[in-house]
Amino acid sequence: MGKLTTAISGKLVAFDTAPLIYYIEEHPDYLSIVDELFGAFDAGDASGTTSVLTMHEVLVKPLRDGRQDIADKYLEVLTKSANVTLHAIDLSICGIAARLRAKYAWLRAPDALQIGTAIGFGAPMIVTNDQRWSRLTEIRVAVLRDLI
């Protein structure tokens, strides 16, 4: 059991777009840690959650490049994984995101919506590769580059 698996065991863990991209596209620097993350979801050791914004963000490039095969891999993980839930962004999530952006002027709207979804659905942790998110006090942040 790896360092990340130990930290997320038995928990609901939100994830940003980057970990999913690194997983599907097998980024050489991050593959071992994202394999551990999505492996924990597959094994039922943890549950994953993200917003529908993740689907939008990961599909644009493969569709632009004519890579339906890659788009299909993203869709499979997001819609068919037993322990990964994709959440809609509703009024409540928008309210949380707005409060986050009001507090953190550097936070972009898409990121606030991702974090807001994690908080709104009760995830105690979010996994990203954006070091700035470490400044958040509302949720525990695991930055991939710090885990490798």
N, C-alpha and C positions, 0 to 999 in steps of 0.2 A: 504494500500500500504506500503510495507516494505522499509527499508533503501536502499537495492540494487535496487529494482524496481524503486524507485524515481531517483536514480543515472543513470539508464540505459534507462529510459522512452524516447521513440522516437528515440533511437540511434541504430546504428549497433554495436554490441558487439561481440568481438571475445572470444572464450573460448579454453582453453587448455584441455588436456585429463582428468586430475583429476576431474574437475567438472562433466563431463559426467559419469565417473566411479562411483562417489559418488551418482549421480542421479539414474542410472540404478540399482546399487547394494545396494541402500538405506543405505549408510553409516550413522550410528546413530549420529555421531558428526556433520555432514554437511548436512543431508537431508533437514532440513528446509530452509537453504539458497540456495541449488541447486534446490529445488522445486520452490522457488521464481524465480530463474533465468530462468529455463525452462518453468515455468508457464507464465512468461512475454513473452517469445517467442511464446508459444501456443496461448496466448490471443492477440498477435499482438501489444503488448505494446512496444516491442523492437524486433530487428532482430538479430539472432545469426549467427556467421560464424566461420569456422575452416578449417584447411587444411585436405587433404586426409591422412596425417600422423596420424591424430586422429583415423581414421578408422583402420589403421594398428595397432596402439598401443592398442586399446580397444579390438580387436578381438583375439589377440594371446592367452591370458590366457583362455578365455572360449572355444576356439577351442582345445587347448591343454588338457583341462579338460573334453572334450566331452560334453560341455554345449552349444549346438546349440541354445537352448531357450534363453540364455543370449546373444549370438552373434546376434540372430535375433532382440532382443530389441535394441541393439546398432545400427544395420543397419536401423531399423525403424526410430529412432530419426534422424540419420544422412542423410537418403535418402528420407524420406517421410514427414518430418515436414514442414509445410507451411512456417515457418519463420526461418528456419535454412538452411544455404547454405554451402556446402562442396566444397572447392576450390582445384584445382590442383596446384602443385608446379611447376612453370615454371622458365625460365631463369631470369626474373625480380625478382621473389621472392628469387631465389638463390643469386642474387646480393645483395639484401637487407640483407639477412641472413649472407652473407660473411662480409659485412660492420659491422654488429652487432657483429659478432665473433671477428673481428679485434679490435673493440673498447672495448669489454668486454671479456677478456681472460677466465673468468670463465663460459661463456655461452657454453653449449653443442650444437652440430649441430642440433639435433632434436628440441631443444627449440628455437634456432635461426630461424629455418624454420617455426615454429608455429608463432613466433612473426613477422617474415618477411611477412608471409601471412596476418596477421592482419593489418600490416602497409600498405602493397601493395594493399589491397582491401579497405582501407579507414576507418577501425575501429578505433575510438578514444580511445577505452578501450579494455583490454584483462583481462579475469578472469582466475585465476590460483590458485594453493595452494603452489606455489614456492616463498618463501619469498625473495629470491635473485633477482627476477624479479623487485622488488620494486626499485632497483637501476637504472632501465632503464629511460632514459630521452626522448626517442622517442615516447612513448605511455603511457597512463595512465594505471596503473596496479591495479586491485582489487584482493587482496589475501583473499581467503575464510576464513582462520582462524582469520583474522582481522575483519571479518564481522559478526562473530557469538558471 
